[in-house]
Amino acid sequence: MNRTDRLYAIVEDLRAISPRCRSARELAQRFEVSPRTIERDICALQEAGVPIYAEIGRRGGYALDRSMSLPPLNFTPAEAVAVAIALSRGDQPFAADARSALRKLVAAMPRSELERARELAGRVQILGVDEPEQKRPGPVDRVIEEALLKGVALRIGYVDAQGTATSRQVEPGAFVGGRTGSWYLVGWCRLRDATRVFRLDRITDAVLTGERVPRRPMETFDPDMPDVIARTPVLG
């Protein structure tokens, strides 16, 4: 993790547990740096105007101003466990963001409800898919996520099922969850001048071109998609 990412992560961590605090030693262990490095990071954040203050005492540490934090969430233990189950796949798109979201949810729950949720979670077991283990998200996945978020074209290296390697420029359209557990990128392939479906674990490299592309409606891709869609997440 570079320093910029670590600074952002420290703020998000303190935001999630506010009004509670974390010591420099706890933060150092969490981000795998020295306590002195954490102290320099906190100083840099304070100089940048982030409202972090020090709590003095045996249980003291650094805390973020309450106005920057989440209030206790009214999730029931069952709802919290359901969210944890939904976010448990380590190979899904936005997996790093899912872990961050879950940490915030857990940190903001009242302690009594959190303990009940943990007890309930201990009674749930998730079986793995009976197929070769899917790879965990890496740099390529993060580039594709960023392309979807920003609406920019990608340049990818791709190896198809026959082992043929090609270089493509793709206008990203959607992530698609396969019924077997695989994930796919659906987009407009400029090499083929048509919609194509790319399995994520066959994309060897990905680079953002910076070129903004039109937001094509999902209906544009539906007729060309194979029958691989598992479900679409619903917000609201």
Biotite code that builds the C-alpha atoms (Angstrom):
import biotite.structure as struc

atoms = struc.array([
    struc.Atom([0.000, 0.000, 0.000], chain_id="A", res_id=1, res_name="MET", atom_name="CA", element="C"),
    struc.Atom([1.474, 3.378, -0.971], chain_id="A", res_id=2, res_name="ASN", atom_name="CA", element="C"),
    struc.Atom([1.300, 6.379, 1.351], chain_id="A", res_id=3, res_name="ARG", atom_name="CA", element="C"),
    struc.Atom([-1.631, 8.067, -0.377], chain_id="A", res_id=4, res_name="THR", atom_name="CA", element="C"),
    struc.Atom([-3.738, 4.913, -0.110], chain_id="A", res_id=5, res_name="ASP", atom_name="CA", element="C"),
    struc.Atom([-2.675, 4.461, 3.510], chain_id="A", res_id=6, res_name="ARG", atom_name="CA", element="C"),
    struc.Atom([-3.654, 8.030, 4.445], chain_id="A", res_id=7, res_name="LEU", atom_name="CA", element="C"),
    struc.Atom([-7.081, 7.515, 2.931], chain_id="A", res_id=8, res_name="TYR", atom_name="CA", element="C"),
    struc.Atom([-7.439, 4.126, 4.652], chain_id="A", res_id=9, res_name="ALA", atom_name="CA", element="C"),
    struc.Atom([-6.516, 5.627, 8.055], chain_id="A", res_id=10, res_name="ILE", atom_name="CA", element="C"),
    struc.Atom([-9.260, 8.241, 7.716], chain_id="A", res_id=11, res_name="VAL", atom_name="CA", element="C"),
    struc.Atom([-11.808, 5.603, 6.685], chain_id="A", res_id=12, res_name="GLU", atom_name="CA", element="C"),
    struc.Atom([-10.786, 3.353, 9.569], chain_id="A", res_id=13, res_name="ASP", atom_name="CA", element="C"),
    struc.Atom([-11.129, 6.155, 12.118], chain_id="A", res_id=14, res_name="LEU", atom_name="CA", element="C"),
    struc.Atom([-14.405, 7.263, 10.551], chain_id="A", res_id=15, res_name="ARG", atom_name="CA", element="C"),
    struc.Atom([-15.806, 3.742, 10.867], chain_id="A", res_id=16, res_name="ALA", atom_name="CA", element="C"),
    struc.Atom([-15.062, 3.423, 14.600], chain_id="A", res_id=17, res_name="ILE", atom_name="CA", element="C"),
    struc.Atom([-15.734, 7.034, 15.668], chain_id="A", res_id=18, res_name="SER", atom_name="CA", element="C"),
    struc.Atom([-16.237, 8.207, 18.386], chain_id="A", res_id=19, res_name="PRO", atom_name="CA", element="C"),
    struc.Atom([-13.949, 5.404, 19.571], chain_id="A", res_id=20, res_name="ARG", atom_name="CA", element="C"),
    struc.Atom([-10.238, 5.770, 18.925], chain_id="A", res_id=21, res_name="CYS", atom_name="CA", element="C"),
    struc.Atom([-7.256, 3.695, 17.846], chain_id="A", res_id=22, res_name="ARG", atom_name="CA", element="C"),
    struc.Atom([-3.736, 3.900, 19.206], chain_id="A", res_id=23, res_name="SER", atom_name="CA", element="C"),
    struc.Atom([-0.727, 4.441, 16.967], chain_id="A", res_id=24, res_name="ALA", atom_name="CA", element="C"),
    struc.Atom([0.345, 0.863, 17.731], chain_id="A", res_id=25, res_name="ARG", atom_name="CA", element="C"),
    struc.Atom([-3.034, -0.546, 16.617], chain_id="A", res_id=26, res_name="GLU", atom_name="CA", element="C"),
    struc.Atom([-2.945, 1.469, 13.407], chain_id="A", res_id=27, res_name="LEU", atom_name="CA", element="C"),
    struc.Atom([0.663, 0.422, 12.794], chain_id="A", res_id=28, res_name="ALA", atom_name="CA", element="C"),
    struc.Atom([-0.250, -3.252, 13.103], chain_id="A", res_id=29, res_name="GLN", atom_name="CA", element="C"),
    struc.Atom([-3.290, -2.769, 10.872], chain_id="A", res_id=30, res_name="ARG", atom_name="CA", element="C"),
    struc.Atom([-1.315, -1.111, 8.067], chain_id="A", res_id=31, res_name="PHE", atom_name="CA", element="C"),
    struc.Atom([1.965, -2.996, 8.612], chain_id="A", res_id=32, res_name="GLU", atom_name="CA", element="C"),
    struc.Atom([4.136, 0.080, 9.266], chain_id="A", res_id=33, res_name="VAL", atom_name="CA", element="C"),
    struc.Atom([5.867, 1.476, 12.340], chain_id="A", res_id=34, res_name="SER", atom_name="CA", element="C"),
    struc.Atom([4.059, 3.567, 14.998], chain_id="A", res_id=35, res_name="PRO", atom_name="CA", element="C"),
    struc.Atom([6.381, 6.445, 14.076], chain_id="A", res_id=36, res_name="ARG", atom_name="CA", element="C"),
    struc.Atom([5.159, 6.257, 10.457], chain_id="A", res_id=37, res_name="THR", atom_name="CA", element="C"),
    struc.Atom([1.557, 6.400, 11.705], chain_id="A", res_id=38, res_name="ILE", atom_name="CA", element="C"),
    struc.Atom([2.343, 9.462, 13.800], chain_id="A", res_id=39, res_name="GLU", atom_name="CA", element="C"),
    struc.Atom([3.802, 11.196, 10.719], chain_id="A", res_id=40, res_name="ARG", atom_name="CA", element="C"),
    struc.Atom([0.729, 10.204, 8.699], chain_id="A", res_id=41, res_name="ASP", atom_name="CA", element="C"),
    struc.Atom([-1.626, 11.588, 11.359], chain_id="A", res_id=42, res_name="ILE", atom_name="CA", element="C"),
    struc.Atom([0.356, 14.843, 11.445], chain_id="A", res_id=43, res_name="CYS", atom_name="CA", element="C"),
    struc.Atom([0.090, 15.133, 7.644], chain_id="A", res_id=44, res_name="ALA", atom_name="CA", element="C"),
    struc.Atom([-3.658, 14.530, 7.777], chain_id="A", res_id=45, res_name="LEU", atom_name="CA", element="C"),
    struc.Atom([-4.133, 17.133, 10.512], chain_id="A", res_id=46, res_name="GLN", atom_name="CA", element="C"),
    struc.Atom([-2.116, 19.679, 8.515], chain_id="A", res_id=47, res_name="GLU", atom_name="CA", element="C"),
    struc.Atom([-4.395, 18.942, 5.539], chain_id="A", res_id=48, res_name="ALA", atom_name="CA", element="C"),
    struc.Atom([-7.411, 19.866, 7.663], chain_id="A", res_id=49, res_name="GLY", atom_name="CA", element="C"),
    struc.Atom([-8.735, 16.397, 8.533], chain_id="A", res_id=50, res_name="VAL", atom_name="CA", element="C"),
    struc.Atom([-10.382, 16.704, 12.001], chain_id="A", res_id=51, res_name="PRO", atom_name="CA", element="C"),
    struc.Atom([-8.349, 14.024, 13.794], chain_id="A", res_id=52, res_name="ILE", atom_name="CA", element="C"),
    struc.Atom([-7.600, 14.615, 17.456], chain_id="A", res_id=53, res_name="TYR", atom_name="CA", element="C"),
    struc.Atom([-5.655, 12.725, 20.131], chain_id="A", res_id=54, res_name="ALA", atom_name="CA", element="C"),
    struc.Atom([-7.321, 11.154, 23.165], chain_id="A", res_id=55, res_name="GLU", atom_name="CA", element="C"),
    struc.Atom([-4.982, 11.150, 26.165], chain_id="A", res_id=56, res_name="ILE", atom_name="CA", element="C"),
    struc.Atom([-4.838, 8.260, 28.615], chain_id="A", res_id=57, res_name="GLY", atom_name="CA", element="C"),
    struc.Atom([-4.205, 4.528, 28.909], chain_id="A", res_id=58, res_name="ARG", atom_name="CA", element="C"),
    struc.Atom([-6.985, 3.769, 26.438], chain_id="A", res_id=59, res_name="ARG", atom_name="CA", element="C"),
    struc.Atom([-6.346, 6.821, 24.318], chain_id="A", res_id=60, res_name="GLY", atom_name="CA", element="C"),
    struc.Atom([-5.340, 7.136, 20.710], chain_id="A", res_id=61, res_name="GLY", atom_name="CA", element="C"),
    struc.Atom([-6.508, 8.964, 17.615], chain_id="A", res_id=62, res_name="TYR", atom_name="CA", element="C"),
    struc.Atom([-10.139, 9.700, 16.820], chain_id="A", res_id=63, res_name="ALA", atom_name="CA", element="C"),
    struc.Atom([-12.074, 11.422, 14.050], chain_id="A", res_id=64, res_name="LEU", atom_name="CA", element="C"),
    struc.Atom([-14.540, 14.195, 14.820], chain_id="A", res_id=65, res_name="ASP", atom_name="CA", element="C"),
    struc.Atom([-18.088, 12.840, 15.331], chain_id="A", res_id=66, res_name="ARG", atom_name="CA", element="C"),
    struc.Atom([-19.439, 14.968, 12.483], chain_id="A", res_id=67, res_name="SER", atom_name="CA", element="C"),
    struc.Atom([-17.297, 12.906, 10.086], chain_id="A", res_id=68, res_name="MET", atom_name="CA", element="C"),
    struc.Atom([-18.524, 9.532, 11.386], chain_id="A", res_id=69, res_name="SER", atom_name="CA", element="C"),
    struc.Atom([-21.450, 7.195, 10.870], chain_id="A", res_id=70, res_name="LEU", atom_name="CA", element="C"),
    struc.Atom([-24.125, 7.016, 13.579], chain_id="A", res_id=71, res_name="PRO", atom_name="CA", element="C"),
    struc.Atom([-25.008, 3.563, 14.975], chain_id="A", res_id=72, res_name="PRO", atom_name="CA", element="C"),
    struc.Atom([-26.770, 1.635, 12.226], chain_id="A", res_id=73, res_name="LEU", atom_name="CA", element="C"),
    struc.Atom([-30.135, 0.008, 12.774], chain_id="A", res_id=74, res_name="ASN", atom_name="CA", element="C"),
    struc.Atom([-29.117, -3.313, 11.229], chain_id="A", res_id=75, res_name="PHE", atom_name="CA", element="C"),
    struc.Atom([-30.501, -6.366, 12.972], chain_id="A", res_id=76, res_name="THR", atom_name="CA", element="C"),
    struc.Atom([-27.998, -9.193, 13.620], chain_id="A", res_id=77, res_name="PRO", atom_name="CA", element="C"),
    struc.Atom([-29.683, -11.230, 10.857], chain_id="A", res_id=78, res_name="ALA", atom_name="CA", element="C"),
    struc.Atom([-29.412, -8.333, 8.390], chain_id="A", res_id=79, res_name="GLU", atom_name="CA", element="C"),
    struc.Atom([-25.735, -7.865, 9.226], chain_id="A", res_id=80, res_name="ALA", atom_name="CA", element="C"),
    struc.Atom([-25.018, -11.566, 8.674], chain_id="A", res_id=81, res_name="VAL", atom_name="CA", element="C"),
    struc.Atom([-26.964, -11.486, 5.381], chain_id="A", res_id=82, res_name="ALA", atom_name="CA", element="C"),
    struc.Atom([-24.807, -8.587, 4.177], chain_id="A", res_id=83, res_name="VAL", atom_name="CA", element="C"),
    struc.Atom([-21.641, -10.422, 5.256], chain_id="A", res_id=84, res_name="ALA", atom_name="CA", element="C"),
    struc.Atom([-22.731, -13.525, 3.311], chain_id="A", res_id=85, res_name="ILE", atom_name="CA", element="C"),
    struc.Atom([-23.477, -11.433, 0.216], chain_id="A", res_id=86, res_name="ALA", atom_name="CA", element="C"),
    struc.Atom([-20.045, -9.809, 0.414], chain_id="A", res_id=87, res_name="LEU", atom_name="CA", element="C"),
    struc.Atom([-18.115, -12.960, 1.261], chain_id="A", res_id=88, res_name="SER", atom_name="CA", element="C"),
    struc.Atom([-17.002, -13.909, -2.255], chain_id="A", res_id=89, res_name="ARG", atom_name="CA", element="C"),
    struc.Atom([-13.350, -12.940, -2.550], chain_id="A", res_id=90, res_name="GLY", atom_name="CA", element="C"),
    struc.Atom([-13.347, -13.185, -6.349], chain_id="A", res_id=91, res_name="ASP", atom_name="CA", element="C"),
    struc.Atom([-16.249, -10.844, -7.064], chain_id="A", res_id=92, res_name="GLN", atom_name="CA", element="C"),
    struc.Atom([-15.913, -7.377, -8.634], chain_id="A", res_id=93, res_name="PRO", atom_name="CA", element="C"),
    struc.Atom([-15.267, -4.557, -6.148], chain_id="A", res_id=94, res_name="PHE", atom_name="CA", element="C"),
    struc.Atom([-14.159, -7.162, -3.571], chain_id="A", res_id=95, res_name="ALA", atom_name="CA", element="C"),
    struc.Atom([-11.803, -4.718, -1.826], chain_id="A", res_id=96, res_name="ALA", atom_name="CA", element="C"),
    struc.Atom([-14.617, -2.178, -1.580], chain_id="A", res_id=97, res_name="ASP", atom_name="CA", element="C"),
    struc.Atom([-16.913, -4.912, -0.243], chain_id="A", res_id=98, res_name="ALA", atom_name="CA", element="C"),
    struc.Atom([-14.462, -5.672, 2.573], chain_id="A", res_id=99, res_name="ARG", atom_name="CA", element="C"),
    struc.Atom([-14.188, -1.947, 3.361], chain_id="A", res_id=100, res_name="SER", atom_name="CA", element="C"),
    struc.Atom([-17.991, -1.578, 3.434], chain_id="A", res_id=101, res_name="ALA", atom_name="CA", element="C"),
    struc.Atom([-18.350, -4.564, 5.740], chain_id="A", res_id=102, res_name="LEU", atom_name="CA", element="C"),
    struc.Atom([-15.732, -3.158, 8.157], chain_id="A", res_id=103, res_name="ARG", atom_name="CA", element="C"),
    struc.Atom([-17.672, 0.130, 8.312], chain_id="A", res_id=104, res_name="LYS", atom_name="CA", element="C"),
    struc.Atom([-20.953, -1.666, 8.951], chain_id="A", res_id=105, res_name="LEU", atom_name="CA", element="C"),
    struc.Atom([-19.480, -3.788, 11.722], chain_id="A", res_id=106, res_name="VAL", atom_name="CA", element="C"),
    struc.Atom([-17.676, -0.863, 13.357], chain_id="A", res_id=107, res_name="ALA", atom_name="CA", element="C"),
    struc.Atom([-20.830, 1.294, 13.410], chain_id="A", res_id=108, res_name="ALA", atom_name="CA", element="C"),
    struc.Atom([-23.170, -1.323, 14.932], chain_id="A", res_id=109, res_name="MET", atom_name="CA", element="C"),
    struc.Atom([-24.053, -1.120, 18.640], chain_id="A", res_id=110, res_name="PRO", atom_name="CA", element="C"),
    struc.Atom([-21.835, -3.533, 20.581], chain_id="A", res_id=111, res_name="ARG", atom_name="CA", element="C"),
    struc.Atom([-24.703, -5.720, 21.849], chain_id="A", res_id=112, res_name="SER", atom_name="CA", element="C"),
    struc.Atom([-26.114, -6.198, 18.347], chain_id="A", res_id=113, res_name="GLU", atom_name="CA", element="C"),
    struc.Atom([-22.634, -6.862, 16.972], chain_id="A", res_id=114, res_name="LEU", atom_name="CA", element="C"),
    struc.Atom([-22.047, -9.670, 19.475], chain_id="A", res_id=115, res_name="GLU", atom_name="CA", element="C"),
    struc.Atom([-25.367, -11.270, 18.535], chain_id="A", res_id=116, res_name="ARG", atom_name="CA", element="C"),
    struc.Atom([-24.455, -10.960, 14.834], chain_id="A", res_id=117, res_name="ALA", atom_name="CA", element="C"),
    struc.Atom([-21.086, -12.639, 15.415], chain_id="A", res_id=118, res_name="ARG", atom_name="CA", element="C"),
    struc.Atom([-22.727, -15.502, 17.287], chain_id="A", res_id=119, res_name="GLU", atom_name="CA", element="C"),
    struc.Atom([-25.214, -15.979, 14.463], chain_id="A", res_id=120, res_name="LEU", atom_name="CA", element="C"),
    struc.Atom([-22.481, -15.782, 11.806], chain_id="A", res_id=121, res_name="ALA", atom_name="CA", element="C"),
    struc.Atom([-20.675, -18.628, 13.572], chain_id="A", res_id=122, res_name="GLY", atom_name="CA", element="C"),
    struc.Atom([-23.654, -20.834, 12.763], chain_id="A", res_id=123, res_name="ARG", atom_name="CA", element="C"),
    struc.Atom([-23.471, -20.184, 9.005], chain_id="A", res_id=124, res_name="VAL", atom_name="CA", element="C"),
    struc.Atom([-21.103, -22.142, 6.768], chain_id="A", res_id=125, res_name="GLN", atom_name="CA", element="C"),
    struc.Atom([-20.485, -21.262, 3.108], chain_id="A", res_id=126, res_name="ILE", atom_name="CA", element="C"),
    struc.Atom([-19.445, -24.152, 0.888], chain_id="A", res_id=127, res_name="LEU", atom_name="CA", element="C"),
    struc.Atom([-17.014, -23.451, -1.958], chain_id="A", res_id=128, res_name="GLY", atom_name="CA", element="C"),
    struc.Atom([-17.972, -23.994, -5.587], chain_id="A", res_id=129, res_name="VAL", atom_name="CA", element="C"),
    struc.Atom([-17.026, -27.514, -6.745], chain_id="A", res_id=130, res_name="ASP", atom_name="CA", element="C"),
    struc.Atom([-14.678, -26.361, -9.485], chain_id="A", res_id=131, res_name="GLU", atom_name="CA", element="C"),
    struc.Atom([-11.118, -24.997, -9.800], chain_id="A", res_id=132, res_name="PRO", atom_name="CA", element="C"),
    struc.Atom([-10.614, -22.218, -7.285], chain_id="A", res_id=133, res_name="GLU", atom_name="CA", element="C"),
    struc.Atom([-11.221, -18.747, -8.690], chain_id="A", res_id=134, res_name="GLN", atom_name="CA", element="C"),
    struc.Atom([-8.334, -16.300, -8.424], chain_id="A", res_id=135, res_name="LYS", atom_name="CA", element="C"),
    struc.Atom([-8.608, -13.414, -6.007], chain_id="A", res_id=136, res_name="ARG", atom_name="CA", element="C"),
    struc.Atom([-8.948, -9.892, -7.439], chain_id="A", res_id=137, res_name="PRO", atom_name="CA", element="C"),
    struc.Atom([-5.657, -8.370, -8.559], chain_id="A", res_id=138, res_name="GLY", atom_name="CA", element="C"),
    struc.Atom([-4.411, -5.280, -10.416], chain_id="A", res_id=139, res_name="PRO", atom_name="CA", element="C"),
    struc.Atom([-6.250, -6.230, -13.623], chain_id="A", res_id=140, res_name="VAL", atom_name="CA", element="C"),
    struc.Atom([-9.594, -6.448, -11.814], chain_id="A", res_id=141, res_name="ASP", atom_name="CA", element="C"),
    struc.Atom([-9.051, -3.080, -10.163], chain_id="A", res_id=142, res_name="ARG", atom_name="CA", element="C"),
    struc.Atom([-8.294, -1.441, -13.531], chain_id="A", res_id=143, res_name="VAL", atom_name="CA", element="C"),
    struc.Atom([-11.522, -2.864, -14.979], chain_id="A", res_id=144, res_name="ILE", atom_name="CA", element="C"),
    struc.Atom([-13.508, -1.662, -11.957], chain_id="A", res_id=145, res_name="GLU", atom_name="CA", element="C"),
    struc.Atom([-12.030, 1.826, -12.412], chain_id="A", res_id=146, res_name="GLU", atom_name="CA", element="C"),
    struc.Atom([-12.915, 1.799, -16.123], chain_id="A", res_id=147, res_name="ALA", atom_name="CA", element="C"),
    struc.Atom([-16.543, 1.015, -15.300], chain_id="A", res_id=148, res_name="LEU", atom_name="CA", element="C"),
    struc.Atom([-16.679, 3.665, -12.599], chain_id="A", res_id=149, res_name="LEU", atom_name="CA", element="C"),
    struc.Atom([-15.122, 6.376, -14.795], chain_id="A", res_id=150, res_name="LYS", atom_name="CA", element="C"),
    struc.Atom([-16.714, 5.306, -18.089], chain_id="A", res_id=151, res_name="GLY", atom_name="CA", element="C"),
    struc.Atom([-13.451, 5.103, -20.043], chain_id="A", res_id=152, res_name="VAL", atom_name="CA", element="C"),
    struc.Atom([-12.166, 2.659, -22.653], chain_id="A", res_id=153, res_name="ALA", atom_name="CA", element="C"),
    struc.Atom([-9.792, -0.196, -21.819], chain_id="A", res_id=154, res_name="LEU", atom_name="CA", element="C"),
    struc.Atom([-6.935, -1.823, -23.665], chain_id="A", res_id=155, res_name="ARG", atom_name="CA", element="C"),
    struc.Atom([-6.750, -5.475, -22.644], chain_id="A", res_id=156, res_name="ILE", atom_name="CA", element="C"),
    struc.Atom([-4.791, -8.599, -23.451], chain_id="A", res_id=157, res_name="GLY", atom_name="CA", element="C"),
    struc.Atom([-7.097, -11.606, -23.741], chain_id="A", res_id=158, res_name="TYR", atom_name="CA", element="C"),
    struc.Atom([-6.611, -15.356, -24.170], chain_id="A", res_id=159, res_name="VAL", atom_name="CA", element="C"),
    struc.Atom([-9.710, -17.183, -25.431], chain_id="A", res_id=160, res_name="ASP", atom_name="CA", element="C"),
    struc.Atom([-10.798, -20.743, -24.677], chain_id="A", res_id=161, res_name="ALA", atom_name="CA", element="C"),
    struc.Atom([-8.655, -22.035, -27.570], chain_id="A", res_id=162, res_name="GLN", atom_name="CA", element="C"),
    struc.Atom([-5.543, -20.322, -26.177], chain_id="A", res_id=163, res_name="GLY", atom_name="CA", element="C"),
    struc.Atom([-5.406, -17.582, -28.830], chain_id="A", res_id=164, res_name="THR", atom_name="CA", element="C"),
    struc.Atom([-4.026, -14.297, -27.458], chain_id="A", res_id=165, res_name="ALA", atom_name="CA", element="C"),
    struc.Atom([-5.274, -10.965, -28.803], chain_id="A", res_id=166, res_name="THR", atom_name="CA", element="C"),
    struc.Atom([-5.066, -7.304, -27.877], chain_id="A", res_id=167, res_name="SER", atom_name="CA", element="C"),
    struc.Atom([-8.404, -5.478, -27.712], chain_id="A", res_id=168, res_name="ARG", atom_name="CA", element="C"),
    struc.Atom([-9.794, -2.028, -27.093], chain_id="A", res_id=169, res_name="GLN", atom_name="CA", element="C"),
    struc.Atom([-13.032, -2.412, -25.168], chain_id="A", res_id=170, res_name="VAL", atom_name="CA", element="C"),
    struc.Atom([-15.776, -0.026, -24.095], chain_id="A", res_id=171, res_name="GLU", atom_name="CA", element="C"),
    struc.Atom([-16.809, -1.539, -20.744], chain_id="A", res_id=172, res_name="PRO", atom_name="CA", element="C"),
    struc.Atom([-20.497, -2.218, -20.262], chain_id="A", res_id=173, res_name="GLY", atom_name="CA", element="C"),
    struc.Atom([-21.111, -4.430, -17.231], chain_id="A", res_id=174, res_name="ALA", atom_name="CA", element="C"),
    struc.Atom([-19.865, -7.120, -14.899], chain_id="A", res_id=175, res_name="PHE", atom_name="CA", element="C"),
    struc.Atom([-21.776, -10.369, -15.262], chain_id="A", res_id=176, res_name="VAL", atom_name="CA", element="C"),
    struc.Atom([-21.861, -13.117, -12.654], chain_id="A", res_id=177, res_name="GLY", atom_name="CA", element="C"),
    struc.Atom([-21.772, -16.630, -14.073], chain_id="A", res_id=178, res_name="GLY", atom_name="CA", element="C"),
    struc.Atom([-23.879, -19.456, -12.676], chain_id="A", res_id=179, res_name="ARG", atom_name="CA", element="C"),
    struc.Atom([-20.691, -21.501, -12.156], chain_id="A", res_id=180, res_name="THR", atom_name="CA", element="C"),
    struc.Atom([-18.996, -18.783, -10.099], chain_id="A", res_id=181, res_name="GLY", atom_name="CA", element="C"),
    struc.Atom([-16.944, -17.143, -12.856], chain_id="A", res_id=182, res_name="SER", atom_name="CA", element="C"),
    struc.Atom([-17.170, -13.410, -13.565], chain_id="A", res_id=183, res_name="TRP", atom_name="CA", element="C"),
    struc.Atom([-17.205, -11.729, -16.967], chain_id="A", res_id=184, res_name="TYR", atom_name="CA", element="C"),
    struc.Atom([-16.705, -8.288, -18.458], chain_id="A", res_id=185, res_name="LEU", atom_name="CA", element="C"),
    struc.Atom([-19.302, -7.454, -21.103], chain_id="A", res_id=186, res_name="VAL", atom_name="CA", element="C"),
    struc.Atom([-18.366, -4.632, -23.438], chain_id="A", res_id=187, res_name="GLY", atom_name="CA", element="C"),
    struc.Atom([-18.145, -3.298, -26.954], chain_id="A", res_id=188, res_name="TRP", atom_name="CA", element="C"),
    struc.Atom([-15.054, -4.778, -28.610], chain_id="A", res_id=189, res_name="CYS", atom_name="CA", element="C"),
    struc.Atom([-13.591, -2.417, -31.207], chain_id="A", res_id=190, res_name="ARG", atom_name="CA", element="C"),
    struc.Atom([-11.554, -5.220, -32.775], chain_id="A", res_id=191, res_name="LEU", atom_name="CA", element="C"),
    struc.Atom([-14.723, -7.228, -33.554], chain_id="A", res_id=192, res_name="ARG", atom_name="CA", element="C"),
    struc.Atom([-17.016, -4.174, -33.801], chain_id="A", res_id=193, res_name="ASP", atom_name="CA", element="C"),
    struc.Atom([-19.566, -6.010, -31.678], chain_id="A", res_id=194, res_name="ALA", atom_name="CA", element="C"),
    struc.Atom([-20.493, -6.939, -28.124], chain_id="A", res_id=195, res_name="THR", atom_name="CA", element="C"),
    struc.Atom([-18.143, -9.477, -26.575], chain_id="A", res_id=196, res_name="ARG", atom_name="CA", element="C"),
    struc.Atom([-18.021, -11.281, -23.217], chain_id="A", res_id=197, res_name="VAL", atom_name="CA", element="C"),
    struc.Atom([-14.562, -11.626, -21.632], chain_id="A", res_id=198, res_name="PHE", atom_name="CA", element="C"),
    struc.Atom([-13.979, -14.006, -18.719], chain_id="A", res_id=199, res_name="ARG", atom_name="CA", element="C"),
    struc.Atom([-12.026, -12.076, -16.088], chain_id="A", res_id=200, res_name="LEU", atom_name="CA", element="C"),
    struc.Atom([-9.492, -14.826, -15.397], chain_id="A", res_id=201, res_name="ASP", atom_name="CA", element="C"),
    struc.Atom([-8.555, -14.863, -19.102], chain_id="A", res_id=202, res_name="ARG", atom_name="CA", element="C"),
    struc.Atom([-7.719, -11.142, -19.200], chain_id="A", res_id=203, res_name="ILE", atom_name="CA", element="C"),
    struc.Atom([-3.926, -11.035, -18.890], chain_id="A", res_id=204, res_name="THR", atom_name="CA", element="C"),
    struc.Atom([-3.481, -7.273, -18.596], chain_id="A", res_id=205, res_name="ASP", atom_name="CA", element="C"),
    struc.Atom([-5.602, -4.129, -18.651], chain_id="A", res_id=206, res_name="ALA", atom_name="CA", element="C"),
    struc.Atom([-4.778, -0.445, -19.098], chain_id="A", res_id=207, res_name="VAL", atom_name="CA", element="C"),
    struc.Atom([-7.026, 2.612, -18.954], chain_id="A", res_id=208, res_name="LEU", atom_name="CA", element="C"),
    struc.Atom([-6.882, 4.643, -22.158], chain_id="A", res_id=209, res_name="THR", atom_name="CA", element="C"),
    struc.Atom([-8.415, 7.739, -20.588], chain_id="A", res_id=210, res_name="GLY", atom_name="CA", element="C"),
    struc.Atom([-10.872, 8.023, -23.493], chain_id="A", res_id=211, res_name="GLU", atom_name="CA", element="C"),
    struc.Atom([-14.413, 8.564, -22.245], chain_id="A", res_id=212, res_name="ARG", atom_name="CA", element="C"),
    struc.Atom([-17.040, 6.349, -23.874], chain_id="A", res_id=213, res_name="VAL", atom_name="CA", element="C"),
    struc.Atom([-20.831, 6.616, -24.051], chain_id="A", res_id=214, res_name="PRO", atom_name="CA", element="C"),
    struc.Atom([-22.834, 4.879, -21.338], chain_id="A", res_id=215, res_name="ARG", atom_name="CA", element="C"),
    struc.Atom([-24.600, 2.225, -23.355], chain_id="A", res_id=216, res_name="ARG", atom_name="CA", element="C"),
    struc.Atom([-27.845, 0.932, -21.788], chain_id="A", res_id=217, res_name="PRO", atom_name="CA", element="C"),
    struc.Atom([-27.848, -2.724, -20.729], chain_id="A", res_id=218, res_name="MET", atom_name="CA", element="C"),
    struc.Atom([-30.433, -3.452, -23.419], chain_id="A", res_id=219, res_name="GLU", atom_name="CA", element="C"),
    struc.Atom([-27.628, -2.856, -25.920], chain_id="A", res_id=220, res_name="THR", atom_name="CA", element="C"),
    struc.Atom([-25.812, -5.936, -24.668], chain_id="A", res_id=221, res_name="PHE", atom_name="CA", element="C"),
    struc.Atom([-28.674, -8.266, -23.679], chain_id="A", res_id=222, res_name="ASP", atom_name="CA", element="C"),
    struc.Atom([-29.328, -9.863, -27.090], chain_id="A", res_id=223, res_name="PRO", atom_name="CA", element="C"),
    struc.Atom([-25.635, -10.805, -27.473], chain_id="A", res_id=224, res_name="ASP", atom_name="CA", element="C"),
    struc.Atom([-25.060, -12.206, -23.993], chain_id="A", res_id=225, res_name="MET", atom_name="CA", element="C"),
    struc.Atom([-24.815, -15.949, -23.438], chain_id="A", res_id=226, res_name="PRO", atom_name="CA", element="C"),
    struc.Atom([-26.917, -17.421, -20.660], chain_id="A", res_id=227, res_name="ASP", atom_name="CA", element="C"),
    struc.Atom([-24.445, -16.687, -17.864], chain_id="A", res_id=228, res_name="VAL", atom_name="CA", element="C"),
    struc.Atom([-26.232, -14.062, -15.771], chain_id="A", res_id=229, res_name="ILE", atom_name="CA", element="C"),
    struc.Atom([-26.783, -15.101, -12.168], chain_id="A", res_id=230, res_name="ALA", atom_name="CA", element="C"),
    struc.Atom([-28.364, -11.962, -10.731], chain_id="A", res_id=231, res_name="ARG", atom_name="CA", element="C"),
    struc.Atom([-28.229, -8.173, -10.727], chain_id="A", res_id=232, res_name="THR", atom_name="CA", element="C"),
    struc.Atom([-27.663, -6.479, -7.359], chain_id="A", res_id=233, res_name="PRO", atom_name="CA", element="C"),
    struc.Atom([-30.555, -4.260, -6.289], chain_id="A", res_id=234, res_name="VAL", atom_name="CA", element="C"),
    struc.Atom([-29.975, -1.002, -4.398], chain_id="A", res_id=235, res_name="LEU", atom_name="CA", element="C"),
    struc.Atom([-32.853, 0.695, -2.645], chain_id="A", res_id=236, res_name="GLY", atom_name="CA", element="C"),
])
